[in-house]
């Protein structure tokens, strides 16, 4: 009878048991396939878009005036006194840095989208990618009114970029992903849902419209980063403009941003669409006088000559109810809706004329620069010219740049407060005026404002004055 456990059989059984143990061990280890079983749509979106999210590091300089009588806690009134009678050597300069995020929207040309407040008052901007490459960036254009800015970096190779989505069809409760790169080399990712759309947010200096509200807070370092849908498409730009927001965040819809991006890349600034309709709110008294059932809409009180509104057949007395299918509840809402369109777009308006509801299609244009001087006379009551040698001698002008007032309407606010021919306009609102071209651009930009702050120079002295427009 043969032995059951001879040397050959023992070797066979030992080998078999070893193989079985190895098999159990291998099966118990997580495999790449098992890891991918946990890969959700969020994980895929972050992995795909992450390389396009960048850190934006801006450096700027602030000037702090030190009092020659330091430590006495003087009233701010004396600041102007020190400005006039003490030299700039009393200023202390300090460097500050601002951290934010951005997203590459065009990898071929190196365009990056971020918030305007991230790069405001900036002298130097550096951009750091996820792979730790660092670039110096230039501002292509910035629009504080929408809080958007476009930067550009130069790279020898194409850069990773995000896929543009469509924010017009976003749904309340839809899952969204917010990504930021506040400190470089690492990403922060939060997920949440869309809580509301078309939100208006008031800050200290302006009112922002048409924001997406999400249930995830956006801190300053993540401001300018992308808001993605579950497919990893860009549907908004996160912004941290509202300091009192607790546990909520806001994003600028990408459809609104697209128009602004195109203008910033093409012109370096946002070029408003010109319609040429002057509108006013409807109150109860006016609605009753016009025999209207409600105060819904805005009343067209004037049509500019040779304007798109006139060409489209819009008339004084019309009541604009909708623009692009969205209701017009006030003059402010009308202005906000118009800002969503670029010059060359067509606005579909629903208008009440007498007792009928009609449709009016307005093909918008760029406001013609040739009309700027006429607007300056109509709104401010001034005629101006560039400073030449003859005018400098005639009015004894000390200003190095700006435009000189050559004529004033006696009934204008400027004339009534003492402004005279020979005074030089150096600034209009936020825009510096150096020549006739910059004056025209500022007049067109602010032509609808009810009041403006001007910097007027007479002799060697400058004065900031608030002017009521007509």
HUURTA-V563917 format. One line per field, one symbol per residue. psi: psi as a letter, one per 30 degrees, with the letter a starting at -180 (. if undefined). Layout:
BEGIN
psi=???
END
This chain:
BEGIN
psi=klkeiaeeeeeeeeeeeeeeeeeeeeffkkleeeefffjleeeeeeeefeffklkjjkklklkjkkkfhkffhlkfefeeeeeefklfffkkkkklkkkallkkfjfefgkkkakefegkhkekkkkkleggkklklkjelkjfefhkkklklkkflklkllkkajffgkkkfkklkkklifglfklkkklalkellhkkkkaeflkklhlkklgkkjleffkflkklafggkjfljkkifjffkjgllkkkkeeeeeeeeeeeeefflkjkkkegkkllljleeeeeeghlflgkakkjflkkkhleeeefgklkfljjeljhfkkjfleeeeeeeeffklkflkkjkkkkjcglklkkjjjllkkkfffeeeeeeeefhkkllljaeeeeeeghkfkelakkkfkkkfgleeefggklkflkjfkjbgkkjfaeeeeeeeeeegffkflkkkjkkjbgkkkkkkkkl.
END
